[in-house]
Amino acid sequence: MQLDCFVQTLSTSLPPATAMKGDRIGLQLQSGRTEFSTLFITMDLTEEVAREAIACGAECILTFHPLLFSPLTTLTEEDRVGRIATMLVQHRIAVVVAHTNFDAFPRGTSTLLAEALGLTVQTFLVPDGGCTGFGMGVVCEMTEGLSLDELLQRIADVTHAPLRFTEGKNAMLYRIAIVGGSGMSLVDAALSAKADVFITADVKYHDFHRVRGTMALIDPGHYEMEQFVARGLQEVVQKMPNQPERIVLSKTLPNPVRYYPASHYISKQVEALHK
């Protein structure tokens, strides 16, 4: 498959205009390649993931989190990004990114988590004003409410991680807002949507203070909320009119966070990758 054709077709499914301002999406490394047959899909590009891609004969990687984000003044093997980029260029493996434009996709990051939790998506939390049918975050409506404890147990069972949370004002939860990954910039939208609970990651201490008693707030962790994106990206690629000959999903856990003393969380996350 032609690399430029793949990037263009992917952009048709996941319009760059739906990405957040300043995000780094699209082709990041060409690595001297103009065509490929094996596509490797991952949430994150770590050194271990790069080695897995090399071992399976990948010629192009589609990653959710960008490898290159901040402007680089040097590219050396003394830092993580430099080592990974060098490794991939040496093996002529291209890198393409679909990040917040996948977040905004109808079956994007937040929707995938909602479905895993058995929730029904009603609408986007923040619809995209320029692209109909796209938006950031979702709002789920429950006909029969859940208690906070019931929802916490569902999330713990799905994400395989300890949870941080604070209580809201309602004993039963009917409107659930979700933003996969770092979504506290949209907390006001969740409050305006009259959500009983907001689920997102990377929540700061004072954010819990801010909403406590008004809206429940649950932080399952960043990787934990986004662990379904590789499979979601695979679905997007498989629906493209032209596809690579071979698609491989990464089976390497990219989560850098460890938990003490409950180390079984990591083994559960690894098991989930292989399902």
Kinemage of the C-alpha trace (Angstrom):
@kinemage 1
@onewidth
@group {chain A} dominant
@subgroup {mainchain}
@vectorlist {calphas} color= white
{ca met a 1} P 0.000 0.000 0.000
{ca gln a 2} L 1.257 3.500 -0.796
{ca leu a 3} L 2.138 5.359 2.406
{ca asp a 4} L 0.768 8.708 1.211
{ca cys a 5} L -2.482 7.001 0.131
{ca phe a 6} L -2.842 5.439 3.585
{ca val a 7} L -2.310 8.786 5.333
{ca gln a 8} L -4.804 10.507 3.039
{ca thr a 9} L -7.465 7.799 3.428
{ca leu a 10} L -7.020 7.750 7.204
{ca ser a 11} L -7.529 11.518 7.232
{ca thr a 12} L -10.832 11.028 5.442
{ca ser a 13} L -12.046 8.752 8.242
{ca leu a 14} L -10.427 10.789 11.036
{ca pro a 15} L -10.426 14.414 9.814
{ca pro a 16} L -7.435 16.432 11.048
{ca ala a 17} L -9.803 19.379 11.594
{ca thr a 18} L -11.402 17.489 14.496
{ca ala a 19} L -8.108 17.242 16.405
{ca met a 20} L -7.342 19.644 19.238
{ca lys a 21} L -5.274 22.677 18.343
{ca gly a 22} L -1.550 21.986 18.503
{ca asp a 23} L -1.888 18.201 18.431
{ca arg a 24} L 0.722 16.292 16.405
{ca ile a 25} L -1.089 13.957 14.034
{ca gly a 26} L -0.498 12.420 10.625
{ca leu a 27} L 2.837 11.243 9.221
{ca gln a 28} L 5.652 11.712 11.763
{ca leu a 29} L 8.411 9.483 10.387
{ca gln a 30} L 8.701 8.472 6.744
{ca ser a 31} L 11.921 6.533 7.322
{ca gly a 32} L 12.678 6.442 3.592
{ca arg a 33} L 9.537 4.447 2.891
{ca thr a 34} L 6.904 5.129 0.209
{ca glu a 35} L 4.907 1.897 0.491
{ca phe a 36} L 4.247 -0.853 3.017
{ca ser a 37} L 2.339 -4.109 3.447
{ca thr a 38} L 2.348 -4.696 7.234
{ca leu a 39} L 0.732 -2.148 9.564
{ca phe a 40} L 1.403 -2.347 13.301
{ca ile a 41} L -1.100 -0.586 15.618
{ca thr a 42} L -0.385 0.552 19.175
{ca met a 43} L -1.586 2.990 21.803
{ca asp a 44} L 1.938 4.125 22.711
{ca leu a 45} L 5.333 3.874 21.062
{ca thr a 46} L 7.763 2.723 23.748
{ca glu a 47} L 11.130 1.096 23.096
{ca glu a 48} L 9.605 -2.307 23.903
{ca val a 49} L 6.732 -1.677 21.476
{ca ala a 50} L 9.185 -0.581 18.768
{ca arg a 51} L 11.140 -3.819 19.194
{ca glu a 52} L 7.891 -5.800 18.918
{ca ala a 53} L 7.064 -3.972 15.678
{ca ile a 54} L 10.515 -4.744 14.275
{ca ala a 55} L 10.237 -8.413 15.282
{ca cys a 56} L 6.893 -8.867 13.486
{ca gly a 57} L 8.199 -7.301 10.275
{ca ala a 58} L 6.157 -4.098 10.434
{ca glu a 59} L 6.885 -1.411 7.852
{ca cys a 60} L 4.481 1.210 9.221
{ca ile a 61} L 3.240 1.939 12.746
{ca leu a 62} L -0.081 3.603 13.488
{ca thr a 63} L 0.118 4.977 17.027
{ca phe a 64} L -2.431 6.828 19.137
{ca his a 65} L 0.008 8.872 21.217
{ca pro a 66} L 2.460 10.882 19.090
{ca leu a 67} L 6.121 9.914 19.209
{ca leu a 68} L 7.162 13.480 18.374
{ca phe a 69} L 5.307 16.199 20.244
{ca ser a 70} L 7.496 19.018 21.526
{ca pro a 71} L 9.805 20.706 18.977
{ca leu a 72} L 13.139 18.882 18.873
{ca thr a 73} L 16.468 20.712 18.769
{ca thr a 74} L 18.487 17.489 18.655
{ca leu a 75} L 17.764 13.853 17.886
{ca thr a 76} L 20.215 11.608 19.732
{ca glu a 77} L 20.137 8.216 21.365
{ca glu a 78} L 20.630 9.779 24.785
{ca asp a 79} L 16.918 10.391 25.192
{ca arg a 80} L 13.852 8.150 24.817
{ca val a 81} L 12.380 9.775 21.694
{ca gly a 82} L 15.751 9.866 19.959
{ca arg a 83} L 16.410 6.186 20.653
{ca ile a 84} L 13.006 5.105 19.357
{ca ala a 85} L 13.149 7.331 16.277
{ca thr a 86} L 16.666 6.142 15.437
{ca met a 87} L 15.636 2.489 15.827
{ca leu a 88} L 12.645 2.942 13.522
{ca val a 89} L 14.524 4.892 10.859
{ca gln a 90} L 17.274 2.238 10.838
{ca his a 91} L 14.621 -0.422 10.141
{ca arg a 92} L 12.752 1.800 7.649
{ca ile a 93} L 9.531 1.791 9.680
{ca ala a 94} L 7.213 4.748 9.092
{ca val a 95} L 5.113 6.257 11.900
{ca val a 96} L 1.615 7.708 11.511
{ca val a 97} L -0.375 9.262 14.376
{ca ala a 98} L -4.131 9.450 15.005
{ca his a 99} L -4.638 11.068 18.405
{ca thr a 100} L -7.317 13.615 19.310
{ca asn a 101} L -8.864 13.204 15.874
{ca phe a 102} L -9.583 9.641 17.035
{ca asp a 103} L -10.838 10.979 20.382
{ca ala a 104} L -13.408 12.988 18.395
{ca phe a 105} L -14.422 10.034 16.212
{ca pro a 106} L -18.000 8.687 16.770
{ca arg a 107} L -16.530 5.385 17.970
{ca gly a 108} L -13.504 7.024 19.511
{ca thr a 109} L -11.745 6.809 22.869
{ca ser a 110} L -14.608 7.837 25.165
{ca thr a 111} L -17.250 5.783 23.337
{ca leu a 112} L -15.105 2.640 23.483
{ca leu a 113} L -14.759 2.963 27.261
{ca ala a 114} L -18.473 3.663 27.661
{ca glu a 115} L -19.307 0.503 25.715
{ca ala a 116} L -16.854 -1.542 27.787
{ca leu a 117} L -18.668 -0.286 30.899
{ca gly a 118} L -22.048 -1.295 29.486
{ca leu a 119} L -23.232 2.311 29.142
{ca thr a 120} L -25.359 3.799 26.371
{ca val a 121} L -23.944 6.918 24.727
{ca gln a 122} L -26.529 9.660 24.250
{ca thr a 123} L -24.468 12.482 22.773
{ca phe a 124} L -21.045 14.095 22.609
{ca leu a 125} L -20.040 16.155 25.621
{ca val a 126} L -18.667 18.839 23.285
{ca pro a 127} L -19.857 18.393 19.667
{ca asp a 128} L -17.418 19.519 16.971
{ca gly a 129} L -18.756 22.728 15.451
{ca gly a 130} L -17.093 22.152 12.098
{ca cys a 131} L -17.587 18.416 11.528
{ca thr a 132} L -21.058 16.991 12.087
{ca gly a 133} L -21.027 13.670 13.916
{ca phe a 134} L -17.714 14.278 15.688
{ca gly a 135} L -16.978 15.619 19.160
{ca met a 136} L -14.954 15.355 22.368
{ca gly a 137} L -16.170 13.214 25.246
{ca val a 138} L -19.560 11.554 25.607
{ca val a 139} L -22.610 11.747 27.839
{ca cys a 140} L -24.324 8.477 28.730
{ca glu a 141} L -27.912 8.265 29.954
{ca met a 142} L -29.065 5.469 32.276
{ca thr a 143} L -32.765 4.622 32.510
{ca glu a 144} L -32.043 2.804 35.759
{ca gly a 145} L -29.478 4.600 37.868
{ca leu a 146} L -26.319 3.145 39.346
{ca ser a 147} L -24.996 3.801 42.809
{ca leu a 148} L -21.501 5.249 42.982
{ca asp a 149} L -20.215 1.972 44.423
{ca glu a 150} L -21.750 0.013 41.530
{ca leu a 151} L -20.154 2.290 38.951
{ca leu a 152} L -16.790 2.171 40.714
{ca gln a 153} L -16.889 -1.616 40.670
{ca arg a 154} L -17.692 -1.658 36.930
{ca ile a 155} L -14.791 0.676 36.191
{ca ala a 156} L -12.383 -1.299 38.389
{ca asp a 157} L -13.375 -4.553 36.655
{ca val a 158} L -12.786 -3.036 33.192
{ca thr a 159} L -9.655 -0.964 33.812
{ca his a 160} L -7.815 -3.285 36.207
{ca ala a 161} L -6.527 -0.415 38.312
{ca pro a 162} L -7.094 1.331 41.649
{ca leu a 163} L -9.462 4.296 41.353
{ca arg a 164} L -9.375 7.812 42.762
{ca phe a 165} L -12.745 9.478 43.236
{ca thr a 166} L -14.875 11.942 45.153
{ca glu a 167} L -18.621 11.971 45.798
{ca gly a 168} L -21.244 14.145 44.149
{ca lys a 169} L -24.645 15.179 45.451
{ca asn a 170} L -26.851 12.379 44.081
{ca ala a 171} L -27.078 8.894 45.563
{ca met a 172} L -28.057 7.439 42.183
{ca leu a 173} L -26.223 8.222 38.960
{ca tyr a 174} L -28.189 8.637 35.723
{ca arg a 175} L -26.058 10.992 33.567
{ca ile a 176} L -22.446 9.932 33.155
{ca ala a 177} L -19.925 12.098 31.311
{ca ile a 178} L -16.710 10.509 30.042
{ca val a 179} L -13.571 11.996 28.502
{ca gly a 180} L -10.888 9.390 27.877
{ca gly a 181} L -7.401 10.529 28.900
{ca ser a 182} L -6.676 13.997 30.311
{ca gly a 183} L -10.110 15.592 30.222
{ca met a 184} L -10.291 18.049 33.113
{ca ser a 185} L -10.265 20.941 30.627
{ca leu a 186} L -13.844 19.834 29.859
{ca val a 187} L -15.074 19.682 33.470
{ca asp a 188} L -17.230 22.790 32.956
{ca ala a 189} L -18.918 21.069 30.015
{ca ala a 190} L -19.668 18.083 32.259
{ca leu a 191} L -21.162 20.394 34.884
{ca ser a 192} L -23.209 22.223 32.233
{ca ala a 193} L -24.478 18.871 30.959
{ca lys a 194} L -25.777 18.231 34.501
{ca ala a 195} L -23.760 15.037 34.719
{ca asp a 196} L -24.079 13.138 37.990
{ca val a 197} L -20.532 11.875 37.529
{ca phe a 198} L -17.523 12.731 35.356
{ca ile a 199} L -14.974 10.036 34.478
{ca thr a 200} L -11.590 11.234 33.228
{ca ala a 201} L -7.866 10.922 33.970
{ca asp a 202} L -4.935 12.919 35.341
{ca val a 203} L -7.157 14.717 37.862
{ca lys a 204} L -5.375 17.068 40.272
{ca tyr a 205} L -6.035 17.239 44.011
{ca his a 206} L -7.721 20.643 43.830
{ca asp a 207} L -9.975 19.450 40.992
{ca phe a 208} L -11.493 16.918 43.369
{ca his a 209} L -12.079 19.749 45.851
{ca arg a 210} L -13.712 21.872 43.189
{ca val a 211} L -16.528 19.464 42.286
{ca arg a 212} L -16.951 17.497 45.508
{ca gly a 213} L -20.581 17.523 46.609
{ca thr a 214} L -21.728 18.816 43.206
{ca met a 215} L -20.698 16.084 40.792
{ca ala a 216} L -18.938 12.807 41.455
{ca leu a 217} L -15.488 12.604 39.852
{ca ile a 218} L -13.637 9.371 39.067
{ca asp a 219} L -10.047 9.005 37.822
{ca pro a 220} L -9.203 5.452 36.678
{ca gly a 221} L -5.837 6.461 35.172
{ca his a 222} L -4.673 7.564 31.715
{ca tyr a 223} L -3.650 4.242 30.177
{ca glu a 224} L -6.593 2.568 31.840
{ca met a 225} L -9.118 4.800 30.047
{ca glu a 226} L -7.383 4.604 26.665
{ca gln a 227} L -6.475 0.914 26.569
{ca phe a 228} L -9.101 0.193 23.882
{ca val a 229} L -7.837 2.669 21.274
{ca ala a 230} L -5.575 0.250 19.351
{ca arg a 231} L -8.530 -2.029 18.639
{ca gly a 232} L -10.625 1.026 17.772
{ca leu a 233} L -8.017 2.202 15.269
{ca gln a 234} L -7.919 -1.297 13.800
{ca glu a 235} L -11.674 -1.057 13.158
{ca val a 236} L -11.170 2.265 11.364
{ca val a 237} L -8.439 0.834 9.117
{ca gln a 238} L -10.433 -2.315 8.344
{ca lys a 239} L -13.314 -0.165 7.059
{ca met a 240} L -11.082 1.806 4.686
{ca pro a 241} L -11.630 1.068 0.974
{ca asn a 242} L -7.938 0.224 0.582
{ca gln a 243} L -6.192 -1.652 3.378
{ca pro a 244} L -2.702 -2.926 4.146
{ca glu a 245} L -2.149 -6.600 3.420
{ca arg a 246} L -1.477 -7.361 7.091
{ca ile a 247} L -2.531 -5.642 10.321
{ca val a 248} L -0.893 -6.493 13.656
{ca leu a 249} L -2.063 -5.262 17.064
{ca ser a 250} L 0.604 -4.700 19.680
{ca lys a 251} L 0.589 -7.129 22.598
{ca thr a 252} L 3.159 -5.191 24.615
{ca leu a 253} L 1.831 -3.297 27.640
{ca pro a 254} L 2.918 0.359 27.184
{ca asn a 255} L 1.658 1.550 30.582
{ca pro a 256} L 4.611 3.078 32.515
{ca val a 257} L 2.645 3.244 35.786
{ca arg a 258} L 3.092 0.551 38.440
{ca tyr a 259} L 1.037 0.020 41.593
{ca tyr a 260} L 2.205 -0.770 45.099
{ca pro a 261} L 1.506 -3.118 46.760
{ca ala a 262} L -1.119 -4.596 44.407
{ca ser a 263} L 1.116 -5.780 41.542
{ca his a 264} L -1.664 -8.018 40.150
{ca tyr a 265} L -3.091 -4.978 38.332
{ca ile a 266} L -0.317 -5.175 35.746
{ca ser a 267} L -0.843 -8.873 35.047
{ca lys a 268} L -4.570 -8.170 34.535
{ca gln a 269} L -3.768 -5.378 32.064
{ca val a 270} L -1.419 -7.682 30.139
{ca glu a 271} L -4.123 -10.365 30.024
{ca ala a 272} L -6.606 -7.814 28.624
{ca leu a 273} L -4.213 -7.038 25.740
{ca his a 274} L -4.247 -10.675 24.658
{ca lys a 275} L -8.008 -11.154 24.618
